[in-house]
Amino acid sequence: MLARAVRARRKALKLTQIQLSQLAGCGPDFVYDVESGKTTLRLDKLLDVLCVLGLELVLSQGKGALRVASGIVPPAPGKAP
């Protein structure tokens, strides 16, 4: 879900992966890793990418490992909204 949210936001801002990486101060490989759902990422770099995209990481009590706020992630292809 995080991967889809990042990709959707980047595309909404009309940024390429390379442009995003330059703005966030990381390599394009890192942006690719985020968008492809790599399970191990450096938190500092992820936060830089999210900041450029105008997104934030919020911690709250819950039972799930990851939750993305509604409206951030578009429906998966072939899924009803």
OpenMM code with the backbone's topology and positions (N, CA, C; nanometers):
from openmm import Vec3, app, unit

residues = "MET LEU ALA ARG ALA VAL ARG ALA ARG ARG LYS ALA LEU LYS LEU THR GLN ILE GLN LEU SER GLN LEU ALA GLY CYS GLY PRO ASP PHE VAL TYR ASP VAL GLU SER GLY LYS THR THR LEU ARG LEU ASP LYS LEU LEU ASP VAL LEU CYS VAL LEU GLY LEU GLU LEU VAL LEU SER GLN GLY LYS GLY ALA LEU ARG VAL ALA SER GLY ILE VAL PRO PRO ALA PRO GLY LYS ALA PRO".split()
positions = [
    Vec3(0.0806, -0.1190, 0.0000),
    Vec3(0.0000, 0.0000, 0.0000),
    Vec3(0.0855, 0.1261, 0.0000),
    Vec3(0.1920, 0.1243, 0.0770),
    Vec3(0.2829, 0.2389, 0.0781),
    Vec3(0.3404, 0.2620, -0.0613),
    Vec3(0.3789, 0.1546, -0.1262),
    Vec3(0.4375, 0.1652, -0.2603),
    Vec3(0.3393, 0.2301, -0.3575),
    Vec3(0.2145, 0.1862, -0.3553),
    Vec3(0.1137, 0.2419, -0.4461),
    Vec3(0.0847, 0.3877, -0.4139),
    Vec3(0.0848, 0.4224, -0.2839),
    Vec3(0.0585, 0.5607, -0.2439),
    Vec3(0.1694, 0.6533, -0.2934),
    Vec3(0.2940, 0.6103, -0.2778),
    Vec3(0.4073, 0.6916, -0.3223),
    Vec3(0.4043, 0.7085, -0.4737),
    Vec3(0.3835, 0.5998, -0.5445),
    Vec3(0.3800, 0.6068, -0.6915),
    Vec3(0.2656, 0.6968, -0.7397),
    Vec3(0.1472, 0.6810, -0.6808),
    Vec3(0.0315, 0.7611, -0.7221),
    Vec3(0.0569, 0.9097, -0.6973),
    Vec3(0.1154, 0.9423, -0.5829),
    Vec3(0.1420, 1.0831, -0.5508),
    Vec3(0.2475, 1.1411, -0.6433),
    Vec3(0.3526, 1.0619, -0.6716),
    Vec3(0.4581, 1.1088, -0.7628),
    Vec3(0.3987, 1.1382, -0.8997),
    Vec3(0.3149, 1.0484, -0.9476),
    Vec3(0.2546, 1.0680, -1.0797),
    Vec3(0.1580, 1.1868, -1.0791),
    Vec3(0.0855, 1.2052, -0.9699),
    Vec3(-0.0062, 1.3197, -0.9599),
    Vec3(0.0700, 1.4515, -0.9658),
    Vec3(0.1918, 1.4510, -0.9118),
    Vec3(0.2763, 1.5704, -0.9160),
    Vec3(0.3564, 1.5812, -1.0460),
    Vec3(0.3367, 1.4835, -1.1345),
    Vec3(0.4035, 1.4801, -1.2649),
    Vec3(0.5558, 1.4796, -1.2521),
    Vec3(0.6044, 1.3985, -1.1578),
    Vec3(0.7484, 1.3833, -1.1375),
    Vec3(0.7922, 1.2458, -1.1874),
    Vec3(0.9101, 1.2411, -1.2460),
    Vec3(0.9692, 1.1116, -1.2789),
    Vec3(1.0389, 1.0584, -1.1532),
    Vec3(1.0743, 0.9319, -1.1549),
    Vec3(1.1489, 0.8752, -1.0433),
    Vec3(1.2824, 0.9482, -1.0264),
    Vec3(1.3443, 0.9839, -1.1360),
    Vec3(1.4730, 1.0542, -1.1295),
    Vec3(1.4553, 1.1927, -1.0688),
    Vec3(1.3525, 1.2660, -1.1109),
    Vec3(1.3280, 1.3984, -1.0545),
    Vec3(1.3003, 1.3894, -0.9044),
    Vec3(1.2193, 1.2922, -0.8653),
    Vec3(1.1894, 1.2749, -0.7231),
    Vec3(1.3160, 1.2434, -0.6449),
    Vec3(1.3984, 1.1569, -0.6992),
    Vec3(1.5212, 1.1207, -0.6276),
    Vec3(1.6122, 1.2420, -0.6108),
    Vec3(1.6202, 1.3265, -0.7123),
    Vec3(1.7032, 1.4469, -0.7025),
    Vec3(1.6489, 1.5424, -0.5965),
    Vec3(1.5187, 1.5613, -0.5939),
    Vec3(1.4573, 1.6505, -0.4964),
    Vec3(1.4708, 1.5970, -0.3536),
    Vec3(1.4672, 1.4645, -0.3389),
    Vec3(1.4746, 1.4024, -0.2064),
    Vec3(1.6179, 1.3753, -0.1615),
    Vec3(1.7136, 1.3931, -0.2519),
    Vec3(1.8532, 1.3698, -0.2159),
    Vec3(1.8889, 1.2238, -0.1997),
    Vec3(1.8254, 1.1402, -0.2792),
    Vec3(1.8573, 0.9977, -0.2764),
    Vec3(1.8776, 0.9508, -0.4200),
    Vec3(1.9126, 0.8271, -0.4371),
    Vec3(1.9321, 0.7745, -0.5714),
    Vec3(1.8017, 0.7268, -0.6326),
    Vec3(1.7949, 0.7225, -0.7653),
    Vec3(1.6736, 0.6728, -0.8308),
    Vec3(1.6445, 0.5272, -0.7953),
    Vec3(1.7479, 0.4508, -0.7630),
    Vec3(1.7251, 0.3116, -0.7232),
    Vec3(1.6422, 0.3054, -0.5954),
    Vec3(1.6632, 0.4008, -0.5053),
    Vec3(1.5866, 0.4019, -0.3805),
    Vec3(1.4389, 0.4280, -0.4094),
    Vec3(1.4104, 0.5241, -0.4963),
    Vec3(1.2708, 0.5534, -0.5317),
    Vec3(1.2084, 0.4304, -0.5958),
    Vec3(1.2805, 0.3643, -0.6836),
    Vec3(1.2307, 0.2418, -0.7456),
    Vec3(1.2008, 0.1372, -0.6381),
    Vec3(1.2908, 0.1221, -0.5408),
    Vec3(1.2702, 0.0245, -0.4333),
    Vec3(1.1444, 0.0553, -0.3529),
    Vec3(1.1224, 0.1825, -0.3224),
    Vec3(1.0025, 0.2221, -0.2487),
    Vec3(0.8783, 0.1849, -0.3289),
    Vec3(0.8769, 0.2232, -0.4561),
    Vec3(0.7590, 0.2019, -0.5399),
    Vec3(0.7364, 0.0548, -0.5752),
    Vec3(0.8392, -0.0259, -0.5631),
    Vec3(0.8212, -0.1685, -0.5932),
    Vec3(0.7910, -0.2489, -0.4669),
    Vec3(0.7824, -0.1801, -0.3527),
    Vec3(0.7411, -0.2469, -0.2306),
    Vec3(0.8511, -0.3202, -0.1564),
    Vec3(0.9748, -0.2790, -0.1755),
    Vec3(1.0848, -0.3430, -0.1032),
    Vec3(1.0554, -0.3364, 0.0463),
    Vec3(1.0777, -0.4469, 0.1155),
    Vec3(1.0378, -0.4545, 0.2561),
    Vec3(1.1388, -0.3952, 0.3526),
    Vec3(1.2608, -0.3717, 0.3079),
    Vec3(1.3612, -0.3094, 0.3947),
    Vec3(1.4097, -0.1810, 0.3285),
    Vec3(1.3849, -0.0698, 0.3957),
    Vec3(1.4228, 0.0618, 0.3439),
    Vec3(1.4829, 0.1440, 0.4566),
    Vec3(1.5706, 0.2367, 0.4222),
    Vec3(1.6230, 0.3298, 0.5225),
    Vec3(1.5154, 0.4321, 0.5556),
    Vec3(1.4838, 0.4427, 0.6818),
    Vec3(1.3763, 0.5317, 0.7252),
    Vec3(1.4072, 0.6776, 0.6936),
    Vec3(1.5308, 0.7203, 0.7128),
    Vec3(1.5642, 0.8604, 0.6863),
    Vec3(1.5411, 0.8965, 0.5403),
    Vec3(1.5787, 0.8078, 0.4510),
    Vec3(1.5579, 0.8344, 0.3078),
    Vec3(1.4093, 0.8294, 0.2725),
    Vec3(1.3370, 0.7350, 0.3315),
    Vec3(1.1931, 0.7262, 0.3057),
    Vec3(1.1233, 0.8542, 0.3494),
    Vec3(1.1598, 0.9055, 0.4649),
    Vec3(1.0996, 1.0295, 0.5133),
    Vec3(1.1311, 1.1467, 0.4213),
    Vec3(1.2515, 1.1503, 0.3645),
    Vec3(1.2865, 1.2556, 0.2675),
    Vec3(1.1974, 1.2482, 0.1445),
    Vec3(1.1745, 1.1275, 0.0949),
    Vec3(1.0883, 1.1077, -0.0233),
    Vec3(0.9454, 1.1506, 0.0098),
    Vec3(0.8940, 1.1062, 0.1249),
    Vec3(0.7575, 1.1419, 0.1634),
    Vec3(0.7420, 1.2931, 0.1785),
    Vec3(0.8422, 1.3585, 0.2335),
    Vec3(0.8383, 1.5040, 0.2520),
    Vec3(0.8255, 1.5758, 0.1180),
    Vec3(0.9053, 1.5346, 0.0204),
    Vec3(0.8989, 1.5958, -0.1125),
    Vec3(0.7598, 1.5778, -0.1729),
    Vec3(0.6987, 1.4633, -0.1466),
    Vec3(0.5670, 1.4339, -0.2032),
    Vec3(0.4526, 1.4959, -0.1238),
    Vec3(0.4848, 1.5592, -0.0103),
    Vec3(0.3800, 1.6178, 0.0724),
    Vec3(0.3027, 1.5129, 0.1503),
    Vec3(0.3671, 1.4002, 0.1781),
    Vec3(0.3055, 1.2927, 0.2561),
    Vec3(0.3772, 1.2831, 0.3902),
    Vec3(0.3104, 1.2240, 0.4888),
    Vec3(0.3744, 1.2068, 0.6178),
    Vec3(0.3501, 1.0663, 0.6704),
    Vec3(0.4412, 1.0220, 0.7523),
    Vec3(0.4313, 0.8932, 0.8186),
    Vec3(0.3784, 0.9202, 0.9586),
    Vec3(0.2665, 0.8572, 0.9938),
    Vec3(0.2031, 0.8802, 1.1227),
    Vec3(0.1953, 0.7489, 1.1980),
    Vec3(0.2357, 0.7503, 1.3244),
    Vec3(0.2252, 0.6329, 1.4092),
    Vec3(0.1040, 0.6465, 1.4986),
    Vec3(0.0286, 0.5382, 1.5113),
    Vec3(-0.0859, 0.5379, 1.6020),
    Vec3(-0.1063, 0.3963, 1.6530),
    Vec3(-0.1809, 0.3846, 1.7606),
    Vec3(-0.2086, 0.2520, 1.8126),
    Vec3(-0.2993, 0.1783, 1.7159),
    Vec3(-0.2721, 0.0520, 1.7003),
    Vec3(-0.3536, -0.0297, 1.6123),
    Vec3(-0.2998, -0.1706, 1.6087),
    Vec3(-0.3692, -0.2556, 1.5399),
    Vec3(-0.3297, -0.3963, 1.5331),
    Vec3(-0.2669, -0.4327, 1.3999),
    Vec3(-0.2812, -0.3491, 1.3002),
    Vec3(-0.2236, -0.3776, 1.1697),
    Vec3(-0.0827, -0.3218, 1.1596),
    Vec3(-0.0038, -0.3802, 1.0734),
    Vec3(0.1342, -0.3348, 1.0560),
    Vec3(0.1405, -0.2039, 0.9773),
    Vec3(0.0510, -0.1872, 0.8809),
    Vec3(0.0542, -0.0675, 0.7972),
    Vec3(-0.0868, -0.0327, 0.7537),
    Vec3(-0.1188, 0.0950, 0.7622),
    Vec3(-0.2474, 0.1440, 0.7151),
    Vec3(-0.2219, 0.2754, 0.6442),
    Vec3(-0.2766, 0.2891, 0.5268),
    Vec3(-0.2662, 0.4132, 0.4507),
    Vec3(-0.4048, 0.4762, 0.4507),
    Vec3(-0.4111, 0.6043, 0.4820),
    Vec3(-0.5392, 0.6742, 0.4903),
    Vec3(-0.6175, 0.6606, 0.3606),
    Vec3(-0.7487, 0.6527, 0.3744),
    Vec3(-0.8334, 0.6393, 0.2561),
    Vec3(-0.8183, 0.7617, 0.1667),
    Vec3(-0.8294, 0.7400, 0.0391),
    Vec3(-0.8162, 0.8478, -0.0579),
    Vec3(-0.6740, 0.8732, -0.1036),
    Vec3(-0.5753, 0.8144, -0.0361),
    Vec3(-0.4353, 0.8332, -0.0741),
    Vec3(-0.3960, 0.7345, -0.1839),
    Vec3(-0.4444, 0.6123, -0.1711),
    Vec3(-0.4071, 0.5068, -0.2658),
    Vec3(-0.5233, 0.4822, -0.3600),
    Vec3(-0.5002, 0.4885, -0.4897),
    Vec3(-0.6064, 0.4567, -0.5833),
    Vec3(-0.6390, 0.3074, -0.5771),
    Vec3(-0.7607, 0.2671, -0.6159),
    Vec3(-0.7942, 0.1248, -0.6148),
    Vec3(-0.6990, 0.0454, -0.7034),
    Vec3(-0.6712, -0.0758, -0.6626),
    Vec3(-0.5854, -0.1631, -0.7426),
    Vec3(-0.6535, -0.1913, -0.8762),
    Vec3(-0.5758, -0.2105, -0.9821),
    Vec3(-0.6358, -0.2404, -1.1125),
    Vec3(-0.7275, -0.3632, -1.1020),
    Vec3(-0.8466, -0.3492, -1.1567),
    Vec3(-0.9409, -0.4602, -1.1559),
    Vec3(-1.0239, -0.4686, -1.0294),
    Vec3(-1.0047, -0.3772, -0.9359),
    Vec3(-1.0801, -0.3763, -0.8105),
    Vec3(-1.1800, -0.2614, -0.8132),
    Vec3(-1.2960, -0.2841, -0.7558),
    Vec3(-1.3949, -0.1785, -0.7460),
    Vec3(-1.3539, -0.0806, -0.6376),
    Vec3(-1.3820, 0.0495, -0.6555),
    Vec3(-1.3461, 0.1493, -0.5532),
    Vec3(-1.4220, 0.1319, -0.4244),
] * unit.nanometer
topology = app.Topology()
chain = topology.addChain("A")
for resn in residues:
    res = topology.addResidue(resn, chain)
    for name in ("N", "CA", "C"):
        topology.addAtom(name, app.Element.getBySymbol(name[0]), res)
